[in-house]
Amino acid sequence: MPSHEQMVAAVNGYVAAFDKGDPAAVAALFAPDATVEDPVGTDAHKGHDAILAFYTMSMQTGAKLKLEGPVRTATNYAAFAFSVSFGHSADARVDVIDTFKFNDEGKVVEMRAYFGPNNMQGLG
């Protein structure tokens, strides 16, 4: 099982790679058979190729991520609150909580993003 420090490093790597617009670096954090459910309740993106395609598309929006507090970890899970901002408007943001489930090798096997219409501000 990965340590708290390893899981926090993965979350920080995720945020940094997203902000650099590097979908390959984000996808590299995931296991080959991982799933990404973003947001929760939508069809999951399954497998490395689908996850890479999802993050490539997501980064084209120009979105930037900012952690809002410490990463919380328990067993092989990490949960983290963050905000997503968009360059076109200083007021446009989405407040999100993501969870990562890790395998024993420290790769993310499941990502779930929790947000909905009530968490969106200034988006039209």
Protein Blocks (a to p, Z undefined) as FASTA:
>chain_A
ZZfklmmmmmmmmmmmmmnopaklmmmmpcfkbccdddehiacdedjklmmmmmmmmmmn
opacddebjdddehjbccdddddddfkbmkbccdddddddddfkopafbdcddddfklpg
hiZZ
